[in-house]
């Protein structure tokens, strides 16, 4: 409780600096030892809330085939992040679960952004982002599958094959498993120069600016 009161005092100090003193409410219950605290946040003030709204709108746009709109929404949502959630705090077991969920949502948004870009035929512009996601998650198959497709579609089939070999080796060494059948089929398609891998969706009009 003494640690909790210290943190609450620090929070009140920061809130006071921004004129938000009344946002943190205390319910002392039957005594000081079982006090509870609640922080009131108005609509639009929470980055998590705004991020979730952007990703939800991106999902609707993707379902409608509006991949340009989806990319714009995902870019807006991802711009709210400065890195992994709560990277400067370990937290309790319960909090670590929430932190993991937040980081998973961010990862899914990054992958959805790449997927929308691939649908628009923007492989060249996605190479850096796809590599960054794989660097952060080297054994995640969806991320590697997207990087393979990005590299192949941007004219680097050798790079695509090398990424498949890297993933295969890493999965066997770290997890003792082979790549999924879908990744194996992708590998075979690249070797056979399957023309379906080069198909693009219409990207004549983009609804966002870089």
C-alpha positions as CSV (number, residue, x, y, z in Angstrom):
1,X,0.0,0.0,0.0
2,X,2.8,2.4,0.7
3,X,4.2,1.8,-2.8
4,X,0.8,2.3,-4.3
5,X,0.3,5.6,-2.4
6,X,3.6,6.8,-3.7
7,X,2.7,6.0,-7.3
8,X,-0.7,7.7,-6.9
9,X,1.0,10.8,-5.5
10,X,3.3,10.9,-8.5
11,X,0.3,10.5,-10.8
12,X,-1.6,13.4,-9.1
13,X,1.5,15.6,-9.5
14,X,1.6,14.9,-13.3
15,X,-2.1,15.4,-13.7
16,X,-1.9,18.7,-11.8
17,X,0.7,19.9,-14.3
18,X,-1.9,19.5,-17.1
19,X,-4.8,20.9,-15.2
20,X,-6.4,17.4,-14.8
21,X,-6.5,17.1,-11.0
22,X,-10.1,16.0,-10.9
23,X,-9.5,13.0,-13.1
24,X,-8.1,10.7,-10.4
25,X,-10.8,9.7,-7.9
26,X,-10.2,7.9,-4.6
27,X,-12.7,5.6,-2.9
28,X,-11.5,5.0,0.6
29,X,-14.1,2.4,1.5
30,X,-14.2,1.6,5.2
31,X,-10.6,2.8,5.8
32,X,-7.4,4.0,4.2
33,X,-6.0,0.5,3.9
34,X,-8.5,-0.7,1.3
35,X,-8.7,2.5,-0.8
36,X,-9.3,2.1,-4.5
37,X,-8.5,4.6,-7.3
38,X,-10.0,5.3,-10.6
39,X,-8.6,7.4,-13.5
40,X,-11.3,8.9,-15.7
41,X,-10.3,9.3,-19.4
42,X,-12.6,11.1,-21.9
43,X,-13.2,9.8,-25.4
44,X,-10.3,10.4,-27.8
45,X,-7.7,10.8,-25.0
46,X,-6.5,7.2,-24.9
47,X,-4.0,6.2,-27.5
48,X,-5.1,2.6,-27.1
49,X,-8.7,3.6,-27.8
50,X,-7.7,5.6,-30.9
51,X,-5.5,2.8,-32.2
52,X,-8.3,0.2,-31.8
53,X,-10.7,2.6,-33.7
54,X,-8.2,2.9,-36.6
55,X,-7.6,-0.8,-36.8
56,X,-11.4,-1.6,-36.7
57,X,-12.0,0.9,-39.5
58,X,-9.1,-0.6,-41.5
59,X,-10.7,-4.1,-41.1
60,X,-13.9,-2.8,-42.5
61,X,-12.1,-1.1,-45.4
62,X,-10.1,-4.3,-46.2
63,X,-13.3,-6.4,-46.2
64,X,-14.7,-4.0,-48.8
65,X,-11.5,-4.2,-50.9
66,X,-10.6,-0.6,-50.1
67,X,-7.0,-1.4,-49.4
68,X,-5.8,2.2,-49.8
69,X,-8.2,3.3,-47.0
70,X,-7.1,0.4,-44.9
71,X,-3.4,1.4,-45.3
72,X,-4.2,5.0,-44.3
73,X,-6.1,3.9,-41.2
74,X,-3.4,1.5,-40.1
75,X,-0.7,4.1,-40.7
76,X,-2.6,6.5,-38.5
77,X,-3.0,3.9,-35.8
78,X,0.6,2.7,-35.9
79,X,1.9,6.3,-35.7
80,X,0.6,6.4,-32.1
81,X,3.2,3.9,-31.1
82,X,6.8,4.8,-30.0
83,X,7.8,1.1,-29.7
84,X,6.7,-1.9,-27.7
85,X,4.1,-1.2,-25.0
86,X,5.4,-0.6,-21.5
87,X,9.0,-1.4,-22.5
88,X,10.3,0.4,-19.4
89,X,8.1,-1.6,-17.0
90,X,7.9,-5.3,-16.1
91,X,4.6,-5.2,-14.2
92,X,2.7,-8.0,-12.5
93,X,1.6,-11.2,-14.1
94,X,-1.8,-9.7,-14.9
95,X,-0.2,-6.6,-16.4
96,X,2.2,-8.6,-18.5
97,X,-0.8,-10.3,-20.0
98,X,-2.3,-7.0,-21.0
99,X,1.1,-5.8,-22.3
100,X,1.5,-8.9,-24.4
101,X,-2.0,-8.4,-25.9
102,X,-1.2,-4.8,-26.8
103,X,2.0,-5.8,-28.5
104,X,0.2,-8.6,-30.4
105,X,-2.4,-6.0,-31.7
106,X,0.4,-3.8,-32.9
107,X,2.1,-6.7,-34.7
108,X,-1.2,-7.7,-36.4
109,X,-1.7,-4.1,-37.5
110,X,1.8,-4.0,-39.0
111,X,1.1,-7.3,-40.9
112,X,-2.3,-6.1,-42.0
113,X,-0.6,-2.9,-43.3
114,X,1.8,-5.0,-45.4
115,X,-1.0,-7.2,-46.6
116,X,-3.0,-4.2,-47.8
117,X,0.1,-2.8,-49.6
118,X,0.7,-6.2,-51.3
119,X,-2.9,-6.1,-52.5
120,X,-2.3,-2.7,-54.0
121,X,0.9,-3.8,-55.8
122,X,3.2,-1.7,-53.6
123,X,5.9,-4.4,-52.9
124,X,8.9,-2.1,-53.5
125,X,7.7,0.3,-50.8
126,X,7.1,-2.5,-48.3
127,X,10.5,-4.1,-48.2
128,X,11.9,-2.1,-45.3
129,X,8.7,-2.6,-43.2
130,X,8.5,-6.3,-43.9
131,X,12.2,-6.8,-43.0
132,X,11.7,-4.9,-39.8
133,X,8.8,-7.1,-38.7
134,X,10.7,-10.2,-39.4
135,X,13.7,-8.8,-37.5
136,X,11.5,-8.3,-34.4
137,X,9.7,-11.8,-34.9
138,X,12.2,-14.1,-36.7
139,X,10.1,-17.3,-36.3
140,X,6.7,-15.8,-37.0
141,X,5.5,-17.5,-40.2
142,X,3.0,-14.9,-41.4
143,X,5.7,-12.2,-41.2
144,X,8.2,-14.3,-43.1
145,X,5.6,-15.3,-45.7
146,X,4.9,-11.6,-46.3
147,X,8.5,-10.8,-46.6
148,X,9.0,-13.6,-49.1
149,X,6.1,-12.3,-51.2
150,X,7.3,-8.7,-50.9
151,X,10.8,-9.7,-52.1
152,X,9.6,-11.8,-55.0
153,X,7.0,-9.2,-56.1
154,X,9.7,-6.5,-56.0
155,X,12.0,-8.4,-58.3
156,X,14.2,-10.3,-55.8
157,X,13.4,-14.0,-56.1
158,X,16.8,-15.0,-54.7
159,X,16.2,-12.9,-51.6
160,X,12.7,-14.5,-51.3
161,X,14.2,-18.0,-51.4
162,X,17.0,-17.1,-49.0
163,X,14.3,-15.8,-46.5
164,X,12.5,-19.2,-46.8
165,X,15.7,-21.0,-46.1
166,X,16.5,-18.8,-43.1
167,X,13.1,-19.4,-41.6
168,X,13.3,-23.1,-42.2
169,X,16.6,-23.3,-40.5
170,X,15.5,-21.1,-37.6
171,X,12.3,-23.1,-37.1
172,X,14.1,-26.4,-37.0
173,X,16.9,-25.2,-34.7
174,X,14.7,-23.3,-32.3
175,X,11.4,-25.2,-32.3
176,X,12.1,-28.5,-34.0
177,X,9.4,-28.0,-36.7
178,X,9.2,-27.4,-40.4
179,X,7.6,-24.5,-42.2
180,X,3.8,-24.8,-42.7
181,X,2.4,-26.5,-45.9
182,X,1.4,-23.0,-47.1
183,X,5.0,-21.7,-46.9
184,X,6.2,-24.9,-48.7
185,X,3.7,-24.3,-51.5
186,X,4.9,-20.7,-51.7
187,X,8.5,-21.9,-52.0
188,X,7.6,-24.3,-54.8
189,X,5.7,-21.5,-56.6
190,X,8.7,-19.3,-56.6
191,X,10.9,-22.1,-57.9
192,X,8.5,-22.7,-60.7
193,X,8.0,-19.0,-61.4
194,X,4.3,-19.3,-60.9
195,X,2.7,-16.3,-62.7
196,X,-0.1,-16.0,-60.1
197,X,2.5,-14.6,-57.7
198,X,2.9,-11.5,-59.9
199,X,-0.8,-10.6,-60.1
200,X,-1.7,-7.2,-58.8
201,X,-4.9,-5.7,-57.8
202,X,-5.8,-2.3,-59.2
203,X,-3.7,0.4,-57.6
204,X,-4.5,3.3,-59.9
205,X,-6.0,5.5,-57.1
206,X,-4.5,5.8,-53.7
207,X,-6.6,7.6,-51.0
208,X,-3.6,8.7,-48.9
209,X,-0.4,10.6,-49.3
210,X,3.1,9.5,-48.1
